[in-house]
Amino acid sequence: MLFFKQNLLNLTFFFKMIKTFKPILLLGFAAFALTNCNKEQVTSDLSQTVSPTTQGLVTSSMNTYLLEGSKVVSHTAQIRQKIADLGATETAYFPQLKAMYVLSNNSNFQTELEAMNVNVAVDMDLNATQPMTRKSFPVAPNTNLGTANQYFTSLWGLKAISAPAAWSLGYKGNGVKVAVIDGGFYLTHPDLAANFNLTLAHNFVPLAGENNPNDASFASTGFSHATHVSGILAAVDNTIGVVGVAPQAEIIPIKVLSDIQGTGQVAWIVQGIMYAADHGAKIINMSLGVTIAVRGHGRTANGDKLSIQLFKDAVKYAYDQGVTVICAAGNDAIDFDHSNLDVFPAATPHAICIAATSSENWVPNTPNTNVPL
């Protein structure tokens, strides 16, 4: 089950230690501070990355295969020859991860590659879904913090995490690149355009109508989750709209989920993580994920396990490059300590997993869930 993170996240524990943490970590939590939407949606070797042509275009007759293991690196030439012989297309190769992604409609592809002692599996498909449960709550209370931004009085979370205090100390994100890995972006949005790095923007969605790698823009109409997340993180401090937690941060827009079909693959997200790590990102924000069974009844199939392992490997690669990776825990209020489920990439050992909270006195008949500092 694919989800987009759209809840309110508790940063209080972090900002109590703001004087001891580096400003870069302030940015890492930014995109999780205030999201509250009603509408649900959903350097690496990139020489083989899909181009805005029909080559490498995913169609209904094709599978994306993950090739994994030491053979991928030690026998790369032979594997590539076999791929060519089978009429398949290599879409990404990561020697650092000992992994390769290949598109093929050949029914014998997996058998032929396994005969070469290569670990092969069909990559995991992700489909956007609604949360399992939905509840209605009162409108969050206004908090007047005395700013000219149009909707600032509704951004109670900025007060809860002491963002104005951080700004007064000069922590506004200046010079820090933050990769937002998500769906498509409104790159000309007046509250964000100045902070988007269009030179580094990239698109890893190989679907018709969205397969231009240089175009990370929103390919549909209506709500853009990626734009919403970017606004929480780094909306410009001006007189319109909102202000981001880090209003001077530089956003690298990386599109890995389809706006048109509402789908994605782990392969596309892994490519986005690797790209961000190799192009100067200091923070990676992924307000997305997939929830799967990892223990007991319903445990995931081998192919899914290989896909999840690549999630882990890619996040560790980014971590080893000095990148702070922030991931969402999901929308379903699952107690992962007492469940056979896990959510990835949030459950990877080198990511910071963030769950949700609400404003003070927002949820009726419950104790305060977020007390401003």
C-alpha positions as CSV (number, residue, x, y, z in Angstrom):
1,M,0.0,0.0,0.0
2,L,1.5,3.3,-1.1
3,F,0.8,6.4,1.0
4,F,1.6,10.1,0.9
5,K,2.3,11.6,4.3
6,Q,-0.4,14.2,5.0
7,N,-0.6,14.4,8.8
8,L,0.7,16.8,11.5
9,L,4.1,15.9,12.8
10,N,5.6,16.3,16.2
11,L,8.9,18.2,16.2
12,T,8.9,19.4,19.8
13,F,11.5,16.9,21.0
14,F,13.8,18.0,18.3
15,F,13.6,21.7,18.8
16,K,14.0,21.5,22.5
17,M,17.6,20.7,21.5
18,I,17.9,23.3,18.7
19,K,20.9,24.9,20.3
20,T,22.9,21.7,20.1
21,F,21.8,20.5,16.7
22,K,23.2,21.8,13.4
23,P,20.9,24.0,11.3
24,I,20.9,21.3,8.6
25,L,18.8,19.0,10.8
26,L,16.3,21.8,11.3
27,L,15.6,21.5,7.6
28,G,15.4,17.8,7.7
29,F,12.2,17.9,9.7
30,A,10.7,20.8,7.9
31,A,8.4,19.0,5.4
32,F,6.8,17.1,8.3
33,A,5.8,20.0,10.4
34,L,2.4,21.2,9.3
35,T,1.0,19.1,6.6
36,N,-2.8,18.7,7.0
37,C,-4.6,17.9,3.8
38,N,-8.0,16.5,3.1
39,K,-7.3,15.1,-0.4
40,E,-5.3,11.9,-0.6
41,Q,-3.0,11.1,-3.5
42,V,-0.6,9.7,-3.9
43,T,26.3,10.3,-8.8
44,S,24.8,7.2,-10.0
45,D,25.3,5.8,-13.4
46,L,22.3,7.4,-15.1
47,S,23.5,6.8,-18.7
48,Q,20.6,4.4,-19.1
49,T,17.9,6.6,-17.5
50,V,14.8,6.9,-19.6
51,S,14.7,9.7,-22.1
52,P,11.6,11.6,-23.4
53,T,11.2,9.1,-26.2
54,T,9.6,5.6,-26.4
55,Q,12.8,3.9,-25.3
56,G,12.6,2.7,-21.8
57,L,8.9,3.6,-21.6
58,V,7.0,1.4,-19.2
59,T,3.9,-0.2,-20.7
60,S,1.3,-2.6,-19.5
61,S,3.1,-5.5,-21.2
62,M,6.4,-4.9,-19.4
63,N,7.9,-5.8,-16.1
64,T,10.6,-3.9,-14.3
65,Y,13.1,-6.4,-13.1
66,L,15.5,-5.9,-10.3
67,L,18.9,-7.7,-10.7
68,E,20.8,-7.9,-7.5
69,G,24.0,-9.4,-6.1
70,S,27.8,-9.5,-6.7
71,K,27.3,-11.0,-10.1
72,V,25.8,-7.8,-11.3
73,V,29.1,-6.1,-10.7
74,S,31.5,-8.9,-11.5
75,H,29.7,-10.0,-14.7
76,T,28.3,-6.7,-15.9
77,A,29.3,-7.2,-19.6
78,Q,27.8,-10.6,-19.8
79,I,24.6,-9.6,-18.1
80,R,24.2,-6.6,-20.5
81,Q,24.8,-8.9,-23.5
82,K,22.1,-11.2,-22.2
83,I,19.7,-8.3,-21.7
84,A,20.3,-7.2,-25.3
85,D,19.8,-10.7,-26.6
86,L,16.4,-10.9,-24.8
87,G,15.3,-7.5,-26.2
88,A,15.2,-5.9,-22.8
89,T,16.3,-2.4,-21.7
90,E,18.5,-1.5,-18.9
91,T,17.1,1.6,-17.1
92,A,19.5,2.0,-14.2
93,Y,22.8,0.5,-12.9
94,F,24.1,1.1,-9.4
95,P,27.4,-0.7,-8.8
96,Q,27.5,0.8,-5.3
97,L,24.3,-1.3,-4.5
98,K,25.2,-4.2,-6.7
99,A,21.9,-3.7,-8.5
100,M,20.5,-3.1,-11.9
101,Y,16.9,-2.3,-13.1
102,V,15.8,-3.7,-16.5
103,L,12.5,-3.4,-18.5
104,S,11.4,-6.5,-20.3
105,N,8.3,-8.1,-21.8
106,N,10.1,-11.4,-22.4
107,S,8.4,-14.2,-20.4
108,N,11.8,-16.0,-20.1
109,F,13.7,-13.0,-18.8
110,Q,13.8,-14.1,-15.1
111,T,14.7,-17.7,-15.9
112,E,17.5,-16.8,-18.3
113,L,19.1,-14.4,-15.8
114,E,18.7,-16.8,-12.9
115,A,20.6,-19.4,-15.0
116,M,23.5,-17.0,-14.8
117,N,23.3,-17.1,-11.0
118,V,21.9,-13.6,-10.8
119,N,19.2,-12.7,-8.1
120,V,16.2,-11.6,-10.1
121,A,12.8,-10.4,-9.1
122,V,9.9,-8.3,-10.5
123,D,10.1,-4.9,-8.8
124,M,7.4,-3.9,-6.4
125,D,4.5,-1.8,-7.8
126,L,2.9,0.8,-5.6
127,N,-0.6,2.0,-5.9
128,A,-2.0,5.0,-4.1
129,T,-4.7,4.2,-1.6
130,Q,-6.9,6.0,0.9
131,P,-6.0,5.6,4.6
132,M,-7.8,2.7,6.3
133,T,-9.7,5.1,8.6
134,R,-10.6,8.7,8.4
135,K,-11.8,11.1,11.1
136,S,-13.1,14.6,11.1
137,F,-11.6,17.2,13.5
138,P,-12.3,20.8,14.2
139,V,-10.4,23.5,12.4
140,A,-7.0,24.0,14.0
141,P,-6.9,27.2,16.1
142,N,-5.3,30.4,14.8
143,T,-2.1,31.5,16.4
144,N,-1.1,35.1,15.8
145,L,2.7,35.3,15.5
146,G,2.8,38.7,13.9
147,T,4.0,38.1,10.4
148,A,3.0,39.5,7.0
149,N,2.5,36.1,5.4
150,Q,-1.1,35.7,4.4
151,Y,-1.9,32.5,6.2
152,F,0.7,32.6,8.9
153,T,-1.9,32.8,11.7
154,S,-3.1,29.3,10.9
155,L,0.4,27.8,11.0
156,W,0.3,26.7,14.7
157,G,3.1,24.2,14.1
158,L,5.6,27.0,13.5
159,K,5.0,28.2,17.0
160,A,5.0,24.7,18.4
161,I,8.5,24.0,17.1
162,S,9.8,27.5,17.9
163,A,10.6,28.2,14.3
164,P,10.5,32.0,14.8
165,A,13.2,31.6,17.5
166,A,15.3,29.6,15.1
167,W,14.9,32.3,12.5
168,S,16.0,34.9,14.9
169,L,19.2,32.9,15.4
170,G,19.8,33.0,11.6
171,Y,18.7,29.4,11.0
172,K,16.6,29.8,7.8
173,G,18.2,27.2,5.6
174,N,20.4,29.4,3.5
175,G,22.8,27.4,1.4
176,V,21.3,24.0,2.2
177,K,20.0,21.7,-0.6
178,V,16.9,19.7,0.3
179,A,15.7,17.0,-2.1
180,V,12.0,16.5,-2.0
181,I,11.3,13.0,-3.5
182,D,7.6,12.9,-4.4
183,G,5.2,13.3,-7.3
184,G,5.2,16.3,-9.7
185,F,5.7,19.9,-8.6
186,Y,4.2,23.2,-9.5
187,L,7.6,24.6,-10.4
188,T,6.3,28.1,-11.1
189,H,4.4,28.5,-7.8
190,P,4.8,32.1,-6.7
191,D,5.6,31.1,-3.1
192,L,8.2,28.5,-4.1
193,A,9.7,29.3,-7.5
194,A,12.6,31.2,-6.1
195,N,13.7,28.3,-4.0
196,F,13.4,25.5,-6.6
197,N,16.7,24.4,-8.2
198,L,15.5,23.7,-11.7
199,T,19.0,22.8,-12.9
200,L,19.0,19.8,-10.6
201,A,15.3,18.9,-10.9
202,H,14.8,15.4,-12.3
203,N,12.0,13.0,-13.2
204,F,12.3,9.2,-12.9
205,V,8.7,8.4,-14.0
206,P,9.0,6.4,-17.3
207,L,5.3,6.6,-18.2
208,A,3.7,8.0,-21.3
209,G,3.1,11.7,-20.8
210,E,5.5,12.0,-17.9
211,N,8.7,10.5,-19.1
212,N,10.9,13.6,-19.7
213,P,13.7,13.3,-17.2
214,N,14.3,17.0,-17.2
215,D,10.6,17.8,-16.3
216,A,9.7,17.3,-12.7
217,S,6.5,19.4,-13.1
218,F,3.0,18.3,-12.0
219,A,1.4,16.4,-15.0
220,S,-2.2,16.6,-13.9
221,T,-4.6,19.2,-12.4
222,G,-5.7,19.9,-8.8
223,F,-3.8,19.1,-5.7
224,S,0.0,18.5,-5.9
225,H,1.3,16.7,-2.8
226,A,4.9,17.5,-3.8
227,T,4.2,21.2,-4.0
228,H,2.4,21.1,-0.6
229,V,5.4,19.4,1.1
230,S,7.8,21.9,-0.5
231,G,5.7,24.8,0.8
232,I,5.9,23.4,4.4
233,L,9.6,23.0,4.0
234,A,10.7,26.2,2.2
235,A,7.9,28.6,1.1
236,V,9.5,32.0,0.6
237,D,9.1,34.5,3.4
238,N,7.0,37.1,1.6
239,T,3.6,38.7,1.9
240,I,1.6,35.9,0.2
241,G,0.6,32.4,1.1
242,V,2.6,30.7,3.9
243,V,6.1,30.6,5.1
244,G,8.2,27.5,5.2
245,V,10.1,26.2,8.2
246,A,13.3,26.9,6.3
247,P,12.3,29.8,3.9
248,Q,15.8,30.1,2.4
249,A,16.5,26.5,1.7
250,E,17.1,25.3,-1.8
251,I,14.7,22.6,-3.0
252,I,15.8,19.9,-5.5
253,P,12.5,18.6,-7.0
254,I,12.7,14.9,-7.7
255,K,9.6,13.3,-9.3
256,V,9.3,9.5,-8.6
257,L,5.5,9.0,-8.6
258,S,3.0,9.4,-11.4
259,D,0.6,12.2,-11.3
260,I,-1.6,10.7,-14.0
261,Q,-1.8,7.1,-13.0
262,G,-1.3,7.6,-9.2
263,T,1.3,4.7,-9.2
264,G,5.0,4.2,-8.8
265,Q,7.7,1.6,-8.4
266,V,10.4,1.1,-5.8
267,A,12.8,1.4,-8.7
268,W,11.9,5.0,-9.4
269,I,12.2,6.0,-5.7
270,V,15.6,4.2,-5.4
271,Q,16.8,6.1,-8.4
272,G,15.6,9.4,-6.8
273,I,17.4,8.6,-3.6
274,M,20.7,7.8,-5.4
275,Y,20.4,10.9,-7.6
276,A,19.8,13.2,-4.6
277,A,22.8,11.8,-2.7
278,D,25.0,12.2,-5.7
279,H,23.9,15.8,-6.5
280,G,24.6,17.6,-3.3
281,A,21.5,17.1,-1.2
282,K,22.1,17.4,2.5
283,I,18.5,16.4,3.4
284,I,16.2,14.0,1.6
285,N,12.5,14.2,2.4
286,M,10.2,11.3,1.5
287,S,6.6,11.9,2.5
288,L,5.7,8.5,0.9
289,G,6.1,4.9,1.6
290,V,4.8,1.3,1.2
291,T,3.4,-0.8,4.1
292,I,4.1,-4.5,3.8
293,A,3.9,-7.6,5.9
294,V,7.4,-8.6,7.1
295,R,6.6,-11.1,9.8
296,G,4.2,-14.0,10.3
297,H,1.0,-14.3,8.2
298,G,1.1,-12.6,4.9
299,R,4.8,-12.1,4.9
300,T,6.0,-10.5,1.6
301,A,7.1,-12.5,-1.4
302,N,10.8,-12.8,-2.3
303,G,10.5,-10.2,-5.1
304,D,9.2,-7.6,-2.6
305,K,11.9,-8.5,-0.2
306,L,14.6,-7.7,-2.8
307,S,12.9,-4.4,-3.6
308,I,12.8,-3.5,0.1
309,Q,16.5,-4.5,0.5
310,L,17.3,-2.0,-2.3
311,F,15.3,0.6,-0.3
312,K,17.6,-0.1,2.6
313,D,20.7,-0.1,0.6
314,A,19.9,3.2,-1.2
315,V,19.1,5.0,2.1
316,K,22.3,3.7,3.6
317,Y,24.2,5.0,0.6
318,A,22.7,8.4,1.1
319,Y,23.5,8.2,4.8
320,D,27.1,7.3,4.0
321,Q,27.3,10.5,1.8
322,G,26.4,12.6,4.8
323,V,22.7,13.0,3.9
324,T,20.0,13.1,6.5
325,V,17.0,11.0,5.3
326,I,13.6,11.8,6.7
327,C,10.7,9.5,6.0
328,A,7.0,9.3,7.0
329,A,5.5,6.7,9.2
330,G,2.2,6.5,7.4
331,N,-1.4,7.6,7.7
332,D,-2.9,4.5,9.4
333,A,-1.9,4.8,13.0
334,I,-0.3,1.4,13.0
335,D,1.5,0.3,16.1
336,F,4.5,-1.2,14.4
337,D,5.8,-2.7,17.7
338,H,2.8,-5.0,17.8
339,S,2.1,-5.7,14.2
340,N,3.4,-7.9,11.4
341,L,3.7,-4.8,9.3
342,D,6.5,-2.3,8.6
343,V,6.6,0.8,6.4
344,F,9.4,1.5,4.0
345,P,11.6,3.4,3.5
346,A,10.8,4.7,7.0
347,A,11.8,1.4,8.6
348,T,15.2,1.4,7.1
349,P,18.0,1.6,9.7
350,H,19.6,4.8,8.4
351,A,16.4,6.9,8.0
352,I,14.6,9.1,10.6
353,C,11.0,8.0,10.8
354,I,8.4,10.7,11.8
355,A,4.9,10.1,13.0
356,A,2.0,12.5,13.5
357,T,0.6,14.8,16.2
358,S,-1.9,17.7,16.2
359,S,-2.2,21.2,17.6
360,E,-2.9,21.9,21.3
361,N,-6.5,21.0,22.2
362,W,-7.3,20.2,18.6
363,V,-8.6,16.7,19.1
364,P,-11.7,16.7,21.3
365,N,-11.6,14.8,24.7
366,T,-7.8,14.0,24.5
367,P,-4.9,15.4,26.4
368,N,-2.7,18.0,24.7
369,T,-0.7,16.4,22.1
370,N,1.6,19.3,21.3
371,V,2.5,21.9,23.9
372,P,4.3,24.9,22.4
373,L,7.8,25.6,23.8
